[in-house]
């Protein structure tokens, strides 16, 4: 897979396509095909042994609809290669099994599902896993004495939007012959490009912003061709491939990603500014606010601040629950990144599995509400929050 050209992301995602349809369609149709016919054994062996490019068996990732999607995904992060998965957790688990078997060092706050994978499964398989709080990232080098480890983190992080310095962490990791994987789900490739900042692998829950319509479940990895190859082997043998129908829907969604993200950014900034002034909100976590602890770093490595923010409601858990239950436009639901605005209480959803003590240590208070700001009119979203807070 060749490296994408220097066009902007909107141009790349619309025009950087492999498929040339015989009937003139600008995009690939859905190929539900599982297997592919060959003219002779020699042609079959040429594909199997890599001498020619072709489709062999869809579970292996050779499917025209999926290949077109992966070309578009690679272009978004300006990567050499991309792999599409049936879910974000499938992408994360295959990446960790391929590149983290010598040890995984996690920095900062992580999605609850990722923590469960690491604690309940990776450790059970004998993979050494270290968790460093954001304040402990200076200890990273001490945990990379043995080469070949994987450094893994999110930025912005779920749910407190904490920002980590991708360039600095990548420099430390590479000095100790470690790879760096960044979960870029919250930022999206429109707002942040970790590969340009030194990361080796970029992961997405494509269920979120890449899909943007709350109608599919998918995952993605963008990286170099050499680093993608071992991950593809795990994907093949674990049966984690995205379905062709889902791949076609995700390709559809990617075409509108840049314009959607611009509106998410604008709406979230408006909501964050309004909530910062509300007397019943003690704190707003949003990278675009000058008052946010990681604002200057976010300005350096992001081109937009995203559609996610968290607020801390005065009165703790019961007050936050009452606000969440009183919202009319914001839907009380898990997940994020869709055109509709969502609200969730991390202590009851994404981080429910953590003890209260650990949540507090990670800055996830009982009164925190996570907002996924959608594409509705910002004035209506602010009015909805105001009435619920009142």
C-alpha positions as CSV (number, residue, x, y, z in Angstrom):
1,X,0.0,0.0,0.0
2,X,1.6,3.2,-1.1
3,X,1.8,6.3,1.1
4,X,-1.0,8.8,0.5
5,X,-0.3,12.0,-1.3
6,X,-0.2,15.5,0.2
7,X,-3.8,16.4,-0.4
8,X,-5.9,17.5,2.6
9,X,-7.9,14.9,4.5
10,X,-11.3,15.7,2.9
11,X,-9.8,15.3,-0.6
12,X,-8.0,12.1,0.3
13,X,-10.9,10.4,1.9
14,X,-13.2,11.1,-1.1
15,X,-10.8,10.4,-3.9
16,X,-8.0,8.1,-2.7
17,X,-9.8,4.9,-3.7
18,X,-8.4,1.7,-5.2
19,X,-11.5,0.3,-6.8
20,X,-12.4,1.3,-10.4
21,X,-16.0,0.1,-11.0
22,X,-16.8,-1.1,-14.5
23,X,-20.2,0.7,-14.4
24,X,-18.7,4.0,-13.3
25,X,-19.6,4.0,-9.6
26,X,-17.1,6.2,-7.7
27,X,-17.1,3.7,-4.8
28,X,-16.9,0.0,-4.5
29,X,-20.1,-2.0,-4.2
30,X,-20.5,-4.4,-1.2
31,X,-18.7,-7.6,-2.0
32,X,-20.3,-10.2,0.3
33,X,-18.0,-12.8,-1.4
34,X,-16.2,-15.1,1.0
35,X,-14.0,-16.9,-1.6
36,X,-12.7,-16.1,-5.1
37,X,-12.3,-18.2,-8.3
38,X,-8.9,-18.5,-10.1
39,X,-8.3,-19.4,-13.7
40,X,-5.6,-22.0,-12.7
41,X,-3.5,-23.3,-9.8
42,X,-0.5,-21.1,-10.9
43,X,-2.6,-18.0,-10.5
44,X,-3.9,-19.2,-7.1
45,X,-0.3,-19.8,-5.9
46,X,0.8,-16.4,-7.1
47,X,-1.7,-14.7,-4.7
48,X,-1.0,-17.1,-1.8
49,X,2.7,-16.7,-2.1
50,X,2.6,-12.9,-2.6
51,X,3.8,-12.6,-6.1
52,X,0.6,-10.9,-7.3
53,X,-2.1,-9.0,-5.5
54,X,-5.5,-10.5,-5.4
55,X,-8.4,-11.8,-3.4
56,X,-8.3,-15.2,-1.8
57,X,-10.5,-15.5,1.2
58,X,-12.4,-12.7,3.0
59,X,-11.4,-13.7,6.5
60,X,-7.8,-13.1,5.5
61,X,-8.7,-9.5,4.7
62,X,-8.7,-9.9,0.9
63,X,-12.0,-8.4,-0.1
64,X,-12.5,-5.4,-2.4
65,X,-14.9,-3.6,-0.1
66,X,-12.6,-4.0,2.9
67,X,-9.5,-3.1,0.9
68,X,-11.1,0.2,-0.2
69,X,-12.0,1.0,3.3
70,X,-8.4,0.4,4.5
71,X,-7.0,2.6,1.8
72,X,-9.2,5.4,3.0
73,X,-8.3,4.8,6.7
74,X,-4.6,4.8,5.9
75,X,-5.0,8.1,4.1
76,X,-6.7,9.7,7.1
77,X,-3.6,9.2,9.3
78,X,-1.2,9.4,6.3
79,X,0.0,5.9,7.1
80,X,1.5,3.3,4.9
81,X,-1.2,0.7,5.9
82,X,-4.4,0.3,7.7
83,X,-6.3,-2.7,9.1
84,X,-10.1,-2.7,9.7
85,X,-11.6,-4.8,12.5
86,X,-15.0,-5.9,13.8
87,X,-14.6,-3.6,16.9
88,X,-12.2,-1.2,18.5
89,X,-11.4,-3.8,21.2
90,X,-10.5,-6.3,18.4
91,X,-8.0,-3.8,17.0
92,X,-6.5,-3.2,20.4
93,X,-6.3,-6.8,21.4
94,X,-4.7,-7.9,18.1
95,X,-2.2,-5.1,18.3
96,X,-1.2,-6.0,21.9
97,X,-0.9,-9.7,21.0
98,X,1.3,-8.9,18.0
99,X,3.5,-6.2,19.6
100,X,3.1,-6.3,23.3
101,X,4.1,-9.9,24.3
102,X,7.4,-8.7,25.8
103,X,5.6,-6.3,28.0
104,X,3.1,-3.4,27.9
105,X,3.5,-0.1,29.7
106,X,0.3,2.0,29.9
107,X,0.6,5.7,30.7
108,X,-2.3,7.7,32.0
109,X,-6.0,7.0,32.0
110,X,-7.5,4.3,29.8
111,X,-10.9,3.2,28.6
112,X,-12.5,0.7,31.0
113,X,-12.6,-2.0,28.4
114,X,-8.9,-1.7,27.6
115,X,-8.1,-1.9,31.3
116,X,-10.2,-5.1,31.5
117,X,-8.4,-6.6,28.6
118,X,-5.0,-5.9,30.1
119,X,-5.8,-7.0,33.6
120,X,-8.1,-10.0,33.0
121,X,-6.6,-11.4,29.8
122,X,-3.1,-10.1,28.9
123,X,-1.8,-10.7,32.4
124,X,-3.5,-14.1,32.4
125,X,-1.5,-14.9,29.3
126,X,1.7,-14.0,31.1
127,X,2.2,-10.7,29.4
128,X,3.8,-8.2,31.8
129,X,1.6,-5.1,32.2
130,X,2.6,-1.9,34.0
131,X,0.2,1.0,34.7
132,X,1.6,4.4,35.2
133,X,-0.5,7.3,36.3
134,X,-0.2,10.5,34.3
135,X,1.8,12.1,37.1
136,X,4.2,9.1,37.0
137,X,5.2,9.3,33.3
138,X,8.7,10.3,34.2
139,X,9.1,6.7,35.4
140,X,8.6,5.4,31.9
141,X,12.2,4.8,31.0
142,X,12.8,2.7,34.1
143,X,10.2,0.2,32.9
144,X,11.7,-0.1,29.4
145,X,15.0,-1.6,30.4
146,X,14.3,-4.6,28.2
147,X,13.8,-3.8,24.5
148,X,10.8,-4.7,22.5
149,X,8.0,-3.5,24.8
150,X,4.9,-1.6,23.8
151,X,4.0,1.8,25.3
152,X,0.3,2.4,25.1
153,X,-1.8,5.5,26.0
154,X,-4.8,7.6,25.1
155,X,-4.8,11.3,24.4
156,X,-7.2,13.0,25.1
157,X,-8.0,10.3,27.7
158,X,-11.3,8.9,28.7
159,X,-13.1,10.4,30.6
160,X,-11.1,13.4,32.0
161,X,-9.7,14.5,28.6
162,X,-6.1,14.5,30.1
163,X,-3.5,15.3,27.5
164,X,-0.2,13.4,27.1
165,X,2.8,14.6,25.2
166,X,3.0,12.2,22.3
167,X,6.3,13.5,21.0
168,X,8.0,13.3,24.4
169,X,6.7,9.8,25.2
170,X,7.6,8.5,21.8
171,X,11.2,9.9,22.2
172,X,11.6,8.1,25.5
173,X,10.2,4.9,24.1
174,X,12.3,4.8,21.0
175,X,15.5,5.5,23.0
176,X,14.7,2.1,24.7
177,X,13.7,0.3,21.5
178,X,10.0,0.2,22.4
179,X,7.0,0.8,20.2
180,X,4.3,3.4,20.8
181,X,0.6,2.8,20.3
182,X,-1.8,5.7,20.7
183,X,-5.6,5.4,20.9
184,X,-6.7,8.4,18.9
185,X,-10.4,7.8,19.1
186,X,-11.4,11.0,21.0
187,X,-9.4,13.3,18.8
188,X,-10.0,11.7,15.4
189,X,-7.5,11.9,12.6
190,X,-8.9,15.4,11.7
191,X,-7.8,16.9,15.0
192,X,-4.6,14.9,15.7
193,X,-2.1,12.8,13.8
194,X,0.0,10.8,16.3
195,X,2.2,9.2,13.6
196,X,3.5,12.7,12.7
197,X,4.4,13.2,16.4
198,X,6.4,10.0,16.6
199,X,3.9,7.2,17.4
200,X,4.3,3.9,15.6
201,X,0.7,2.6,15.8
202,X,-2.6,4.5,15.9
203,X,-5.8,2.9,17.0
204,X,-9.4,3.9,16.7
205,X,-12.7,2.6,17.9
206,X,-14.3,3.3,14.5
207,X,-17.7,2.8,16.2
208,X,-17.2,6.4,17.4
209,X,-16.2,9.4,15.3
210,X,-15.1,7.5,12.2
211,X,-18.6,6.0,11.9
212,X,-20.3,9.0,13.4
213,X,-23.9,7.7,13.1
214,X,-24.2,5.2,16.0
215,X,-25.1,2.4,13.6
216,X,-22.0,0.2,13.2
217,X,-19.4,-1.4,15.4
218,X,-15.8,-1.4,14.0
219,X,-12.2,-0.7,14.8
220,X,-9.1,0.4,12.9
221,X,-5.3,0.4,13.1
222,X,-3.1,2.7,11.1
223,X,0.7,2.1,11.0
224,X,3.6,1.1,8.7
225,X,3.3,-1.9,6.4
226,X,5.9,-3.9,8.4
227,X,4.1,-3.3,11.8
228,X,0.7,-4.1,10.2
229,X,1.7,-7.5,9.0
230,X,1.9,-9.4,12.3
231,X,-1.3,-7.7,13.5
232,X,-3.0,-8.9,10.3
233,X,-2.0,-12.5,11.2
234,X,-3.6,-12.2,14.6
235,X,-6.7,-10.7,13.1
236,X,-6.9,-13.5,10.5
237,X,-6.5,-16.3,13.0
238,X,-8.8,-14.8,15.7
239,X,-11.5,-14.1,13.1
240,X,-11.6,-10.3,13.9
241,X,-12.2,-9.0,10.4
242,X,-14.9,-6.4,9.8
243,X,-17.8,-7.6,7.7
244,X,-18.0,-6.2,4.1
245,X,-21.4,-4.6,4.8
246,X,-20.0,-2.8,7.8
247,X,-17.0,-1.8,5.8
248,X,-19.2,-0.2,3.2
249,X,-21.1,1.7,5.8
250,X,-17.9,2.9,7.4
251,X,-16.5,4.0,4.0
252,X,-19.7,6.0,3.6
253,X,-19.2,7.7,6.9
254,X,-15.6,8.6,6.4
255,X,-16.5,10.8,3.4
256,X,-18.2,13.3,5.8
257,X,-15.7,13.0,8.7
258,X,-13.9,16.3,8.2
259,X,-17.1,18.4,8.1
260,X,-18.6,16.5,11.0
261,X,-15.5,17.0,13.1
262,X,-15.5,20.7,12.5
263,X,-19.0,21.0,13.8
264,X,-18.3,18.7,16.8
265,X,-15.4,21.0,17.6
266,X,-17.4,24.1,17.4
267,X,-20.4,22.8,19.4
268,X,-18.2,21.3,22.1
269,X,-16.3,24.6,22.6
270,X,-19.6,26.5,22.9
271,X,-20.9,24.0,25.5
272,X,-17.6,24.0,27.4
273,X,-17.6,27.8,27.6
274,X,-21.2,27.9,28.8
275,X,-20.7,25.2,31.4
276,X,-17.5,27.0,32.7
277,X,-19.8,29.9,33.7
278,X,-22.5,27.8,35.3
279,X,-22.7,28.1,39.1
280,X,-23.6,24.5,39.6
281,X,-20.6,23.2,37.6
282,X,-17.4,23.1,39.7
283,X,-15.1,22.1,36.8
284,X,-15.1,21.6,33.1
285,X,-12.6,19.3,31.4
286,X,-12.1,20.4,27.8
287,X,-8.7,20.8,26.0
288,X,-10.0,23.9,24.2
289,X,-10.4,26.0,27.4
290,X,-7.5,28.1,28.5
291,X,-8.3,27.0,32.1
292,X,-7.8,23.3,31.2
293,X,-4.5,21.9,32.6
294,X,-3.3,20.5,29.3
295,X,-4.5,23.3,27.1
296,X,-1.1,24.5,25.9
297,X,0.1,21.0,25.1
298,X,-3.2,20.3,23.3
299,X,-2.7,23.5,21.2
300,X,0.8,22.2,20.2
301,X,-0.3,18.7,19.0
302,X,-4.0,19.1,18.1
303,X,-5.6,21.2,15.3
304,X,-9.0,21.0,17.0
305,X,-10.2,20.0,20.4
306,X,-12.9,17.5,19.7
307,X,-16.5,16.9,20.7
308,X,-15.9,15.3,24.1
309,X,-15.9,17.0,27.4
310,X,-16.6,16.3,31.1
311,X,-18.2,18.4,33.7
312,X,-18.2,18.0,37.5
313,X,-21.6,18.8,39.0
314,X,-21.8,20.4,42.5
315,X,-23.4,17.9,44.9
316,X,-21.7,14.7,43.8
317,X,-23.2,11.5,42.5
318,X,-26.9,12.1,43.3
319,X,-26.8,15.6,41.8
320,X,-25.0,14.3,38.7
321,X,-27.6,11.5,38.3
322,X,-30.4,14.0,38.6
323,X,-28.9,16.2,35.9
324,X,-28.4,13.2,33.6
325,X,-31.9,12.0,34.1
326,X,-33.4,15.5,33.5
327,X,-31.8,16.1,30.1
328,X,-34.1,16.1,27.1
329,X,-31.8,16.5,24.1
330,X,-28.8,14.7,25.4
331,X,-29.5,11.0,25.4
332,X,-28.5,8.9,28.5
333,X,-26.4,6.3,26.8
334,X,-22.9,4.9,26.5
335,X,-20.6,5.3,23.5
336,X,-19.8,8.6,21.8
337,X,-19.0,10.3,18.6
338,X,-22.4,10.2,16.9
339,X,-24.5,13.0,15.4
340,X,-26.7,12.9,18.5
341,X,-25.5,14.2,21.9
342,X,-25.0,11.7,24.7
343,X,-24.4,11.9,28.4
344,X,-23.0,9.3,30.7
345,X,-21.7,9.1,34.3
346,X,-18.3,7.4,34.1
347,X,-18.6,6.0,37.7
348,X,-21.7,4.1,36.5
349,X,-20.6,3.2,32.9
350,X,-17.1,3.2,31.4
351,X,-15.2,3.1,34.7
352,X,-17.8,1.3,36.9
353,X,-15.4,-1.6,37.3
354,X,-12.8,0.5,39.1
355,X,-13.0,1.0,42.9
356,X,-14.1,4.4,44.1
357,X,-10.6,5.0,45.5
358,X,-9.0,4.3,42.1
359,X,-11.5,6.5,40.3
360,X,-10.8,9.4,42.7
361,X,-7.0,8.9,42.2
362,X,-7.6,9.1,38.5
363,X,-9.6,12.3,38.8
364,X,-12.9,10.6,38.0
365,X,-15.2,12.1,40.7
366,X,-18.7,10.8,41.6
367,X,-20.2,14.0,40.2
368,X,-18.5,13.8,36.8
369,X,-20.7,13.6,33.7
370,X,-19.1,12.9,30.3
371,X,-20.7,14.7,27.4
372,X,-20.5,13.6,23.8
373,X,-21.5,16.8,22.0
374,X,-23.3,16.0,18.8
375,X,-24.3,18.1,15.7
376,X,-27.5,19.7,17.1
377,X,-27.7,23.5,17.4
378,X,-25.3,24.5,20.2
379,X,-27.9,26.9,21.7
380,X,-30.3,24.0,22.2
381,X,-27.7,21.8,23.8
382,X,-26.7,24.6,26.2
383,X,-30.4,25.3,27.1
384,X,-30.9,21.6,27.8
385,X,-28.0,21.5,30.2
386,X,-29.1,24.7,31.9
387,X,-32.6,23.3,32.5
388,X,-31.3,20.0,33.8
389,X,-28.8,21.8,36.1
390,X,-31.6,23.9,37.4
